[in-house]
Amino acid sequence: MATVDNIRNSLIKKLLAVSDREFLKALDQLVATTTKETEVIQLTDEQHKLLMLSEDDIREGNTISQEAMNKRNREWLGAM
């Protein structure tokens, strides 16, 4: 697996070869918006409880696949 430094250096080498001004501006904007500090979101007690219940469901195997969920949704929509 590549280290962060290896990835960064590889990107720098590739960027040095780019001469498209608009591409570089768009990439600069993308990097600028993704490197900002992430806002901490405060959950309500109810939201926290729902997340804990979800974690319990996952631990206990009370889940279904996305494919099974899609099938259920199609059947439900077909019954309408």
Gaussian input, Z-matrix of N, CA and C with variables (Angstrom, degrees):
# hf/3-21g

backbone

0 1
 N
 C     1     B1
 C     2     B2     1     A1
 N     3     B3     2     A2     1     D1
 C     4     B4     3     A3     2     D2
 C     5     B5     4     A4     3     D3
 N     6     B6     5     A5     4     D4
 C     7     B7     6     A6     5     D5
 C     8     B8     7     A7     6     D6
 N     9     B9     8     A8     7     D7
 C    10    B10     9     A9     8     D8
 C    11    B11    10    A10     9     D9
 N    12    B12    11    A11    10    D10
 C    13    B13    12    A12    11    D11
 C    14    B14    13    A13    12    D12
 N    15    B15    14    A14    13    D13
 C    16    B16    15    A15    14    D14
 C    17    B17    16    A16    15    D15
 N    18    B18    17    A17    16    D16
 C    19    B19    18    A18    17    D17
 C    20    B20    19    A19    18    D18
 N    21    B21    20    A20    19    D19
 C    22    B22    21    A21    20    D20
 C    23    B23    22    A22    21    D21
 N    24    B24    23    A23    22    D22
 C    25    B25    24    A24    23    D23
 C    26    B26    25    A25    24    D24
 N    27    B27    26    A26    25    D25
 C    28    B28    27    A27    26    D26
 C    29    B29    28    A28    27    D27
 N    30    B30    29    A29    28    D28
 C    31    B31    30    A30    29    D29
 C    32    B32    31    A31    30    D30
 N    33    B33    32    A32    31    D31
 C    34    B34    33    A33    32    D32
 C    35    B35    34    A34    33    D33
 N    36    B36    35    A35    34    D34
 C    37    B37    36    A36    35    D35
 C    38    B38    37    A37    36    D36
 N    39    B39    38    A38    37    D37
 C    40    B40    39    A39    38    D38
 C    41    B41    40    A40    39    D39
 N    42    B42    41    A41    40    D40
 C    43    B43    42    A42    41    D41
 C    44    B44    43    A43    42    D42
 N    45    B45    44    A44    43    D43
 C    46    B46    45    A45    44    D44
 C    47    B47    46    A46    45    D45
 N    48    B48    47    A47    46    D46
 C    49    B49    48    A48    47    D47
 C    50    B50    49    A49    48    D48
 N    51    B51    50    A50    49    D49
 C    52    B52    51    A51    50    D50
 C    53    B53    52    A52    51    D51
 N    54    B54    53    A53    52    D52
 C    55    B55    54    A54    53    D53
 C    56    B56    55    A55    54    D54
 N    57    B57    56    A56    55    D55
 C    58    B58    57    A57    56    D56
 C    59    B59    58    A58    57    D57
 N    60    B60    59    A59    58    D58
 C    61    B61    60    A60    59    D59
 C    62    B62    61    A61    60    D60
 N    63    B63    62    A62    61    D61
 C    64    B64    63    A63    62    D62
 C    65    B65    64    A64    63    D63
 N    66    B66    65    A65    64    D64
 C    67    B67    66    A66    65    D65
 C    68    B68    67    A67    66    D66
 N    69    B69    68    A68    67    D67
 C    70    B70    69    A69    68    D68
 C    71    B71    70    A70    69    D69
 N    72    B72    71    A71    70    D70
 C    73    B73    72    A72    71    D71
 C    74    B74    73    A73    72    D72
 N    75    B75    74    A74    73    D73
 C    76    B76    75    A75    74    D74
 C    77    B77    76    A76    75    D75
 N    78    B78    77    A77    76    D76
 C    79    B79    78    A78    77    D77
 C    80    B80    79    A79    78    D78
 N    81    B81    80    A80    79    D79
 C    82    B82    81    A81    80    D80
 C    83    B83    82    A82    81    D81
 N    84    B84    83    A83    82    D82
 C    85    B85    84    A84    83    D83
 C    86    B86    85    A85    84    D84
 N    87    B87    86    A86    85    D85
 C    88    B88    87    A87    86    D86
 C    89    B89    88    A88    87    D87
 N    90    B90    89    A89    88    D88
 C    91    B91    90    A90    89    D89
 C    92    B92    91    A91    90    D90
 N    93    B93    92    A92    91    D91
 C    94    B94    93    A93    92    D92
 C    95    B95    94    A94    93    D93
 N    96    B96    95    A95    94    D94
 C    97    B97    96    A96    95    D95
 C    98    B98    97    A97    96    D96
 N    99    B99    98    A98    97    D97
 C   100   B100    99    A99    98    D98
 C   101   B101   100   A100    99    D99
 N   102   B102   101   A101   100   D100
 C   103   B103   102   A102   101   D101
 C   104   B104   103   A103   102   D102
 N   105   B105   104   A104   103   D103
 C   106   B106   105   A105   104   D104
 C   107   B107   106   A106   105   D105
 N   108   B108   107   A107   106   D106
 C   109   B109   108   A108   107   D107
 C   110   B110   109   A109   108   D108
 N   111   B111   110   A110   109   D109
 C   112   B112   111   A111   110   D110
 C   113   B113   112   A112   111   D111
 N   114   B114   113   A113   112   D112
 C   115   B115   114   A114   113   D113
 C   116   B116   115   A115   114   D114
 N   117   B117   116   A116   115   D115
 C   118   B118   117   A117   116   D116
 C   119   B119   118   A118   117   D117
 N   120   B120   119   A119   118   D118
 C   121   B121   120   A120   119   D119
 C   122   B122   121   A121   120   D120
 N   123   B123   122   A122   121   D121
 C   124   B124   123   A123   122   D122
 C   125   B125   124   A124   123   D123
 N   126   B126   125   A125   124   D124
 C   127   B127   126   A126   125   D125
 C   128   B128   127   A127   126   D126
 N   129   B129   128   A128   127   D127
 C   130   B130   129   A129   128   D128
 C   131   B131   130   A130   129   D129
 N   132   B132   131   A131   130   D130
 C   133   B133   132   A132   131   D131
 C   134   B134   133   A133   132   D132
 N   135   B135   134   A134   133   D133
 C   136   B136   135   A135   134   D134
 C   137   B137   136   A136   135   D135
 N   138   B138   137   A137   136   D136
 C   139   B139   138   A138   137   D137
 C   140   B140   139   A139   138   D138
 N   141   B141   140   A140   139   D139
 C   142   B142   141   A141   140   D140
 C   143   B143   142   A142   141   D141
 N   144   B144   143   A143   142   D142
 C   145   B145   144   A144   143   D143
 C   146   B146   145   A145   144   D144
 N   147   B147   146   A146   145   D145
 C   148   B148   147   A147   146   D146
 C   149   B149   148   A148   147   D147
 N   150   B150   149   A149   148   D148
 C   151   B151   150   A150   149   D149
 C   152   B152   151   A151   150   D150
 N   153   B153   152   A152   151   D151
 C   154   B154   153   A153   152   D152
 C   155   B155   154   A154   153   D153
 N   156   B156   155   A155   154   D154
 C   157   B157   156   A156   155   D155
 C   158   B158   157   A157   156   D156
 N   159   B159   158   A158   157   D157
 C   160   B160   159   A159   158   D158
 C   161   B161   160   A160   159   D159
 N   162   B162   161   A161   160   D160
 C   163   B163   162   A162   161   D161
 C   164   B164   163   A163   162   D162
 N   165   B165   164   A164   163   D163
 C   166   B166   165   A165   164   D164
 C   167   B167   166   A166   165   D165
 N   168   B168   167   A167   166   D166
 C   169   B169   168   A168   167   D167
 C   170   B170   169   A169   168   D168
 N   171   B171   170   A170   169   D169
 C   172   B172   171   A171   170   D170
 C   173   B173   172   A172   171   D171
 N   174   B174   173   A173   172   D172
 C   175   B175   174   A174   173   D173
 C   176   B176   175   A175   174   D174
 N   177   B177   176   A176   175   D175
 C   178   B178   177   A177   176   D176
 C   179   B179   178   A178   177   D177
 N   180   B180   179   A179   178   D178
 C   181   B181   180   A180   179   D179
 C   182   B182   181   A181   180   D180
 N   183   B183   182   A182   181   D181
 C   184   B184   183   A183   182   D182
 C   185   B185   184   A184   183   D183
 N   186   B186   185   A185   184   D184
 C   187   B187   186   A186   185   D185
 C   188   B188   187   A187   186   D186
 N   189   B189   188   A188   187   D187
 C   190   B190   189   A189   188   D188
 C   191   B191   190   A190   189   D189
 N   192   B192   191   A191   190   D190
 C   193   B193   192   A192   191   D191
 C   194   B194   193   A193   192   D192
 N   195   B195   194   A194   193   D193
 C   196   B196   195   A195   194   D194
 C   197   B197   196   A196   195   D195
 N   198   B198   197   A197   196   D196
 C   199   B199   198   A198   197   D197
 C   200   B200   199   A199   198   D198
 N   201   B201   200   A200   199   D199
 C   202   B202   201   A201   200   D200
 C   203   B203   202   A202   201   D201
 N   204   B204   203   A203   202   D202
 C   205   B205   204   A204   203   D203
 C   206   B206   205   A205   204   D204
 N   207   B207   206   A206   205   D205
 C   208   B208   207   A207   206   D206
 C   209   B209   208   A208   207   D207
 N   210   B210   209   A209   208   D208
 C   211   B211   210   A210   209   D209
 C   212   B212   211   A211   210   D210
 N   213   B213   212   A212   211   D211
 C   214   B214   213   A213   212   D212
 C   215   B215   214   A214   213   D213
 N   216   B216   215   A215   214   D214
 C   217   B217   216   A216   215   D215
 C   218   B218   217   A217   216   D216
 N   219   B219   218   A218   217   D217
 C   220   B220   219   A219   218   D218
 C   221   B221   220   A220   219   D219
 N   222   B222   221   A221   220   D220
 C   223   B223   222   A222   221   D221
 C   224   B224   223   A223   222   D222
 N   225   B225   224   A224   223   D223
 C   226   B226   225   A225   224   D224
 C   227   B227   226   A226   225   D225
 N   228   B228   227   A227   226   D226
 C   229   B229   228   A228   227   D227
 C   230   B230   229   A229   228   D228
 N   231   B231   230   A230   229   D229
 C   232   B232   231   A231   230   D230
 C   233   B233   232   A232   231   D231
 N   234   B234   233   A233   232   D232
 C   235   B235   234   A234   233   D233
 C   236   B236   235   A235   234   D234
 N   237   B237   236   A236   235   D235
 C   238   B238   237   A237   236   D236
 C   239   B239   238   A238   237   D237

   B1=1.4421
   B2=1.5294
   B3=1.3268
   B4=1.4555
   B5=1.5217
   B6=1.3118
   B7=1.4578
   B8=1.5264
   B9=1.3099
   B10=1.4668
   B11=1.5212
   B12=1.3257
   B13=1.4661
   B14=1.5203
   B15=1.3267
   B16=1.4710
   B17=1.5200
   B18=1.3229
   B19=1.4689
   B20=1.5207
   B21=1.3321
   B22=1.4617
   B23=1.5287
   B24=1.3262
   B25=1.4640
   B26=1.5186
   B27=1.3262
   B28=1.4572
   B29=1.5218
   B30=1.3248
   B31=1.4661
   B32=1.5225
   B33=1.3122
   B34=1.4673
   B35=1.5202
   B36=1.3307
   B37=1.4707
   B38=1.5215
   B39=1.3248
   B40=1.4660
   B41=1.5217
   B42=1.3295
   B43=1.4646
   B44=1.5169
   B45=1.3158
   B46=1.4592
   B47=1.5198
   B48=1.3269
   B49=1.4626
   B50=1.5262
   B51=1.3152
   B52=1.4677
   B53=1.5226
   B54=1.3523
   B55=1.4679
   B56=1.5222
   B57=1.3076
   B58=1.4618
   B59=1.5268
   B60=1.3183
   B61=1.4607
   B62=1.5296
   B63=1.3379
   B64=1.4611
   B65=1.5311
   B66=1.3090
   B67=1.4622
   B68=1.5233
   B69=1.3282
   B70=1.4592
   B71=1.5296
   B72=1.3407
   B73=1.4556
   B74=1.5276
   B75=1.3434
   B76=1.4667
   B77=1.5282
   B78=1.3120
   B79=1.4609
   B80=1.5247
   B81=1.3227
   B82=1.4586
   B83=1.5271
   B84=1.3241
   B85=1.4626
   B86=1.5302
   B87=1.3154
   B88=1.4646
   B89=1.5218
   B90=1.3129
   B91=1.4604
   B92=1.5241
   B93=1.3153
   B94=1.4647
   B95=1.5238
   B96=1.3164
   B97=1.4653
   B98=1.5222
   B99=1.3207
   B100=1.4648
   B101=1.5139
   B102=1.3114
   B103=1.4591
   B104=1.5188
   B105=1.3190
   B106=1.4558
   B107=1.5172
   B108=1.3133
   B109=1.4571
   B110=1.5153
   B111=1.2973
   B112=1.4528
   B113=1.5239
   B114=1.3093
   B115=1.4600
   B116=1.5235
   B117=1.2994
   B118=1.4598
   B119=1.5163
   B120=1.3152
   B121=1.4526
   B122=1.5253
   B123=1.3040
   B124=1.4504
   B125=1.5252
   B126=1.3247
   B127=1.4551
   B128=1.5185
   B129=1.3237
   B130=1.4601
   B131=1.5298
   B132=1.3208
   B133=1.4634
   B134=1.5244
   B135=1.3259
   B136=1.4628
   B137=1.5258
   B138=1.3246
   B139=1.4596
   B140=1.5251
   B141=1.3110
   B142=1.4609
   B143=1.5286
   B144=1.3244
   B145=1.4637
   B146=1.5231
   B147=1.3457
   B148=1.4583
   B149=1.5253
   B150=1.3178
   B151=1.4617
   B152=1.5207
   B153=1.3261
   B154=1.4655
   B155=1.5287
   B156=1.3480
   B157=1.4566
   B158=1.5258
   B159=1.3208
   B160=1.4654
   B161=1.5203
   B162=1.3225
   B163=1.4712
   B164=1.5309
   B165=1.3213
   B166=1.4662
   B167=1.5247
   B168=1.3259
   B169=1.4615
   B170=1.5263
   B171=1.3062
   B172=1.4663
   B173=1.5179
   B174=1.3280
   B175=1.4668
   B176=1.5241
   B177=1.3336
   B178=1.4590
   B179=1.5300
   B180=1.3233
   B181=1.4671
   B182=1.5179
   B183=1.3015
   B184=1.4693
   B185=1.5284
   B186=1.3223
   B187=1.4631
   B188=1.5243
   B189=1.3346
   B190=1.4580
   B191=1.5178
   B192=1.3088
   B193=1.4613
   B194=1.5324
   B195=1.3139
   B196=1.4640
   B197=1.5203
   B198=1.3284
   B199=1.4667
   B200=1.5298
   B201=1.3405
   B202=1.4559
   B203=1.5293
   B204=1.3282
   B205=1.4639
   B206=1.5199
   B207=1.3321
   B208=1.4641
   B209=1.5245
   B210=1.3472
   B211=1.4635
   B212=1.5266
   B213=1.3307
   B214=1.4678
   B215=1.5216
   B216=1.3307
   B217=1.4662
   B218=1.5168
   B219=1.3527
   B220=1.4681
   B221=1.5280
   B222=1.3324
   B223=1.4624
   B224=1.5280
   B225=1.3203
   B226=1.4503
   B227=1.5271
   B228=1.3372
   B229=1.4580
   B230=1.5226
   B231=1.3327
   B232=1.4530
   B233=1.5248
   B234=1.3295
   B235=1.4605
   B236=1.5223
   B237=1.2894
   B238=1.4699
   B239=1.5189
   A1=108.31
   A2=115.81
   A3=120.34
   A4=110.30
   A5=114.38
   A6=118.61
   A7=109.05
   A8=115.25
   A9=120.33
   A10=110.08
   A11=117.12
   A12=120.19
   A13=111.59
   A14=117.14
   A15=120.16
   A16=111.02
   A17=115.84
   A18=119.78
   A19=110.34
   A20=116.26
   A21=120.76
   A22=110.63
   A23=116.93
   A24=120.42
   A25=111.91
   A26=116.58
   A27=120.57
   A28=110.77
   A29=116.13
   A30=120.07
   A31=111.73
   A32=116.50
   A33=120.41
   A34=110.26
   A35=117.26
   A36=120.82
   A37=110.85
   A38=116.44
   A39=120.17
   A40=110.93
   A41=117.01
   A42=120.46
   A43=112.29
   A44=116.73
   A45=119.84
   A46=112.21
   A47=116.86
   A48=120.73
   A49=112.49
   A50=117.85
   A51=121.49
   A52=109.40
   A53=115.01
   A54=118.71
   A55=112.22
   A56=117.79
   A57=122.49
   A58=109.37
   A59=115.70
   A60=122.04
   A61=112.20
   A62=117.53
   A63=121.18
   A64=111.08
   A65=116.66
   A66=120.72
   A67=110.09
   A68=116.41
   A69=120.69
   A70=111.34
   A71=117.18
   A72=120.08
   A73=110.82
   A74=115.87
   A75=119.83
   A76=110.27
   A77=117.01
   A78=120.67
   A79=110.74
   A80=116.55
   A81=120.84
   A82=110.63
   A83=115.81
   A84=120.11
   A85=110.37
   A86=117.48
   A87=121.42
   A88=110.63
   A89=116.34
   A90=120.44
   A91=110.37
   A92=116.98
   A93=120.60
   A94=111.43
   A95=117.62
   A96=119.39
   A97=112.46
   A98=117.82
   A99=119.34
   A100=112.96
   A101=117.92
   A102=119.29
   A103=112.96
   A104=117.16
   A105=119.85
   A106=109.51
   A107=116.08
   A108=119.69
   A109=110.24
   A110=115.34
   A111=121.12
   A112=109.27
   A113=114.69
   A114=120.54
   A115=109.40
   A116=116.78
   A117=121.60
   A118=107.96
   A119=115.53
   A120=121.06
   A121=108.60
   A122=116.01
   A123=121.21
   A124=109.52
   A125=115.90
   A126=120.61
   A127=110.41
   A128=114.43
   A129=118.49
   A130=107.43
   A131=116.27
   A132=120.13
   A133=110.97
   A134=116.74
   A135=121.08
   A136=110.89
   A137=117.07
   A138=120.32
   A139=110.84
   A140=116.09
   A141=120.56
   A142=110.20
   A143=117.84
   A144=121.86
   A145=111.05
   A146=117.37
   A147=120.69
   A148=111.35
   A149=116.73
   A150=119.85
   A151=111.57
   A152=116.70
   A153=120.36
   A154=110.85
   A155=116.77
   A156=120.37
   A157=110.97
   A158=116.40
   A159=120.88
   A160=110.78
   A161=116.56
   A162=120.66
   A163=110.45
   A164=117.05
   A165=121.11
   A166=110.48
   A167=116.43
   A168=120.32
   A169=111.18
   A170=117.14
   A171=120.86
   A172=110.23
   A173=117.03
   A174=121.17
   A175=112.10
   A176=116.33
   A177=121.57
   A178=112.73
   A179=116.69
   A180=120.45
   A181=113.98
   A182=117.45
   A183=121.40
   A184=110.19
   A185=114.89
   A186=120.60
   A187=109.10
   A188=116.05
   A189=120.88
   A190=107.75
   A191=116.07
   A192=120.48
   A193=110.27
   A194=115.69
   A195=120.32
   A196=110.04
   A197=116.25
   A198=120.61
   A199=110.97
   A200=116.96
   A201=120.49
   A202=110.68
   A203=116.50
   A204=120.05
   A205=110.50
   A206=116.91
   A207=120.69
   A208=110.58
   A209=116.69
   A210=120.98
   A211=110.36
   A212=116.65
   A213=120.42
   A214=111.23
   A215=115.62
   A216=119.88
   A217=111.33
   A218=117.29
   A219=119.85
   A220=110.65
   A221=116.62
   A222=119.74
   A223=110.85
   A224=116.81
   A225=121.29
   A226=110.68
   A227=115.61
   A228=119.56
   A229=110.91
   A230=117.02
   A231=120.71
   A232=112.06
   A233=116.94
   A234=121.03
   A235=111.94
   A236=118.10
   A237=121.55
   A238=110.95
   D1=136.58
   D2=-178.39
   D3=-73.82
   D4=141.39
   D5=177.24
   D6=-78.90
   D7=165.27
   D8=178.72
   D9=-58.28
   D10=-42.36
   D11=179.78
   D12=-62.59
   D13=-40.33
   D14=179.37
   D15=-64.44
   D16=-43.13
   D17=178.94
   D18=-63.71
   D19=-45.65
   D20=-179.48
   D21=-60.29
   D22=-46.27
   D23=-179.34
   D24=-64.51
   D25=-37.29
   D26=177.50
   D27=-64.48
   D28=-42.69
   D29=177.65
   D30=-63.20
   D31=-41.44
   D32=179.90
   D33=-61.09
   D34=-44.48
   D35=178.52
   D36=-59.65
   D37=-43.00
   D38=-179.96
   D39=-67.32
   D40=-40.23
   D41=-179.50
   D42=-64.87
   D43=-34.19
   D44=179.28
   D45=-62.79
   D46=-22.71
   D47=-179.86
   D48=-88.85
   D49=-11.39
   D50=-177.61
   D51=-82.95
   D52=132.04
   D53=178.16
   D54=-120.40
   D55=0.50
   D56=179.55
   D57=-76.15
   D58=108.16
   D59=-176.03
   D60=-58.72
   D61=-45.51
   D62=-177.70
   D63=-65.41
   D64=-39.23
   D65=177.39
   D66=-61.72
   D67=-45.90
   D68=-179.17
   D69=-65.19
   D70=-38.66
   D71=177.83
   D72=-64.19
   D73=-42.40
   D74=179.64
   D75=-65.76
   D76=-40.87
   D77=178.76
   D78=-65.81
   D79=-39.12
   D80=177.74
   D81=-61.90
   D82=-42.53
   D83=179.04
   D84=-65.44
   D85=-40.88
   D86=178.86
   D87=-61.57
   D88=-46.98
   D89=-179.60
   D90=-65.01
   D91=-40.24
   D92=-178.96
   D93=-63.73
   D94=-37.32
   D95=-177.36
   D96=-80.59
   D97=-23.35
   D98=-178.34
   D99=-92.49
   D100=-11.06
   D101=-179.34
   D102=-97.59
   D103=-1.54
   D104=177.17
   D105=-68.86
   D106=155.06
   D107=177.93
   D108=-61.45
   D109=140.06
   D110=179.30
   D111=-78.47
   D112=132.86
   D113=179.24
   D114=-71.34
   D115=135.08
   D116=176.69
   D117=-85.14
   D118=125.38
   D119=-178.71
   D120=-101.56
   D121=127.00
   D122=178.18
   D123=-86.41
   D124=126.14
   D125=178.30
   D126=-90.09
   D127=148.48
   D128=173.04
   D129=-75.60
   D130=166.58
   D131=176.59
   D132=-58.84
   D133=-39.56
   D134=-179.47
   D135=-64.89
   D136=-42.77
   D137=178.77
   D138=-63.60
   D139=-42.04
   D140=179.17
   D141=-62.63
   D142=-43.51
   D143=179.06
   D144=-61.99
   D145=-42.16
   D146=178.85
   D147=-63.18
   D148=-40.07
   D149=177.66
   D150=-64.93
   D151=-39.43
   D152=178.04
   D153=-65.50
   D154=-39.14
   D155=176.22
   D156=-63.34
   D157=-39.03
   D158=177.22
   D159=-62.89
   D160=-43.62
   D161=177.90
   D162=-60.79
   D163=-40.33
   D164=176.91
   D165=-61.16
   D166=-45.32
   D167=178.93
   D168=-58.99
   D169=-42.95
   D170=179.96
   D171=-63.70
   D172=-46.67
   D173=179.69
   D174=-60.25
   D175=-37.69
   D176=-176.23
   D177=-87.52
   D178=0.07
   D179=178.25
   D180=77.21
   D181=18.70
   D182=179.64
   D183=-86.63
   D184=59.80
   D185=180.00
   D186=-134.10
   D187=164.18
   D188=173.35
   D189=-131.27
   D190=161.96
   D191=-179.39
   D192=-73.11
   D193=161.91
   D194=176.68
   D195=-62.38
   D196=-37.18
   D197=178.97
   D198=-61.82
   D199=-44.27
   D200=178.56
   D201=-64.91
   D202=-38.56
   D203=178.81
   D204=-65.45
   D205=-41.61
   D206=177.69
   D207=-60.55
   D208=-41.39
   D209=178.63
   D210=-62.18
   D211=-45.73
   D212=177.92
   D213=-58.38
   D214=-44.12
   D215=-179.58
   D216=-63.14
   D217=-42.46
   D218=178.87
   D219=-63.37
   D220=-41.40
   D221=178.47
   D222=-64.32
   D223=-42.46
   D224=179.73
   D225=-63.30
   D226=-44.03
   D227=179.97
   D228=-66.60
   D229=-33.87
   D230=179.47
   D231=-69.98
   D232=-25.47
   D233=-179.33
   D234=-80.04
   D235=-10.16
   D236=-176.82
   D237=-79.71

